[in-house]
Amino acid sequence: MSPPKDPTDLGTMSTEDLLARRRALADEVGDAQRVLAGSLVEQSRRCGKPGCSCAGGAGHGPYSYFSPRQVDRGRLRYVPARLVSVVHRYLERGGEVEVLLAEISAINVELLARRELT
């Protein structure tokens, strides 16, 4: 993935260059089905059984949980160990797509300012 353009440089680019850059960024976005926005956290849990070693100590786990950024904010979703690496990849790809979309949006703002948004 190419580094993001400095939004202040967009004003110096020709309209043709802006449109070409926007097309290239859209191509980099590609398949956006495998993205997540949020974070992966680890927590230990106490089972609540009297006499269990977790009652007075570290708890069971740690277990992995996905914390969504916006939808159902605050609700953690358990992530089975076999899916932790998949969630990591989706989160990483989500960050990459966010950067690309931010640059596409900046280009569209510049095109709008020029009255050339298509």
C-alpha positions as CSV (number, residue, x, y, z in Angstrom):
1,M,0.0,0.0,0.0
2,S,1.3,3.4,-0.9
3,P,1.8,6.1,1.8
4,P,-1.1,8.5,2.2
5,K,-0.7,11.8,0.3
6,D,-0.4,14.9,2.4
7,P,-3.9,16.6,2.1
8,T,-2.3,20.0,1.8
9,D,-0.6,18.8,-1.5
10,L,-4.0,18.0,-3.1
11,G,-4.5,21.7,-4.0
12,T,-1.4,21.7,-6.1
13,M,-2.4,18.5,-8.1
14,S,-4.3,18.8,-11.4
15,T,-7.8,17.5,-11.6
16,E,-6.7,14.6,-13.8
17,D,-4.1,13.6,-11.3
18,L,-6.6,13.8,-8.4
19,L,-9.0,11.6,-10.4
20,A,-6.2,9.1,-11.2
21,R,-5.1,9.0,-7.5
22,R,-8.7,8.5,-6.4
23,R,-9.1,5.5,-8.8
24,A,-5.8,4.0,-7.6
25,L,-6.9,4.3,-4.0
26,A,-10.3,2.8,-4.7
27,D,-8.5,-0.1,-6.3
28,E,-6.3,-0.5,-3.2
29,V,-9.5,-0.7,-1.1
30,G,-10.5,-3.7,-3.1
31,D,-12.6,-6.3,-1.3
32,A,-13.7,-4.6,1.9
33,Q,-15.6,-7.6,3.3
34,R,-12.9,-8.7,5.7
35,V,-12.6,-5.6,7.9
36,L,-13.3,-4.9,11.5
37,A,-13.3,-1.6,13.4
38,G,-12.5,-1.9,17.0
39,S,-10.0,-3.6,19.2
40,L,-9.1,-7.0,20.5
41,V,-8.7,-7.2,24.3
42,E,-7.8,-9.9,26.7
43,Q,-9.6,-10.4,30.1
44,S,-9.6,-12.9,32.8
45,R,-12.9,-14.0,34.3
46,R,-14.1,-15.4,37.6
47,C,-16.5,-18.3,37.4
48,G,-18.3,-17.6,40.7
49,K,-18.0,-21.1,42.1
50,P,-17.3,-21.1,45.8
51,G,-13.9,-22.6,46.5
52,C,-12.5,-22.1,43.0
53,S,-9.0,-20.8,42.8
54,C,-10.2,-17.9,40.6
55,A,-12.2,-16.4,43.5
56,G,-9.1,-15.1,45.3
57,G,-6.7,-14.6,42.4
58,A,-6.1,-14.0,38.8
59,G,-9.2,-15.7,37.4
60,H,-9.6,-18.0,34.5
61,G,-8.1,-17.0,31.1
62,P,-7.0,-14.7,29.7
63,Y,-9.7,-14.9,27.1
64,S,-9.9,-12.7,24.0
65,Y,-12.8,-10.3,23.3
66,F,-13.6,-8.1,20.4
67,S,-14.7,-4.5,21.3
68,P,-16.5,-2.9,18.4
69,R,-15.7,0.8,17.8
70,Q,-19.2,2.0,17.1
71,V,-22.0,-0.5,16.7
72,D,-23.1,-2.0,20.0
73,R,-20.5,0.2,21.7
74,G,-19.4,-1.3,25.0
75,R,-20.5,-4.8,24.3
76,L,-17.6,-7.2,24.2
77,R,-17.9,-10.3,22.0
78,Y,-16.0,-13.4,22.9
79,V,-13.4,-14.5,20.3
80,P,-12.5,-18.2,20.3
81,A,-8.8,-18.9,20.3
82,R,-9.0,-20.4,16.8
83,L,-10.3,-17.0,15.5
84,V,-7.9,-14.6,17.2
85,S,-5.5,-14.5,14.3
86,V,-8.4,-13.9,11.9
87,V,-9.7,-11.0,14.0
88,H,-6.1,-9.5,14.1
89,R,-6.0,-9.6,10.3
90,Y,-9.5,-8.1,9.9
91,L,-8.6,-5.3,12.4
92,E,-5.3,-4.6,10.5
93,R,-7.2,-4.5,7.2
94,G,-9.8,-2.3,8.7
95,G,-7.1,0.3,9.6
96,E,-5.7,0.1,6.1
97,V,-9.1,0.7,4.5
98,E,-9.8,3.6,6.9
99,V,-6.6,5.4,5.7
100,L,-7.4,4.8,2.1
101,L,-11.0,6.1,2.6
102,A,-9.8,9.2,4.4
103,E,-7.5,10.1,1.5
104,I,-10.3,9.4,-1.0
105,S,-12.5,11.7,1.0
106,A,-9.9,14.4,1.1
107,I,-9.6,14.2,-2.7
108,N,-13.4,14.5,-3.0
109,V,-13.3,17.6,-0.8
110,E,-10.7,19.2,-3.1
111,L,-12.7,18.2,-6.2
112,L,-15.9,19.7,-4.6
113,A,-14.0,22.9,-3.8
114,R,-13.1,23.1,-7.5
115,R,-16.7,22.3,-8.5
116,E,-15.4,19.2,-10.3
117,L,-16.7,16.4,-8.1
118,T,-18.0,13.6,-10.3
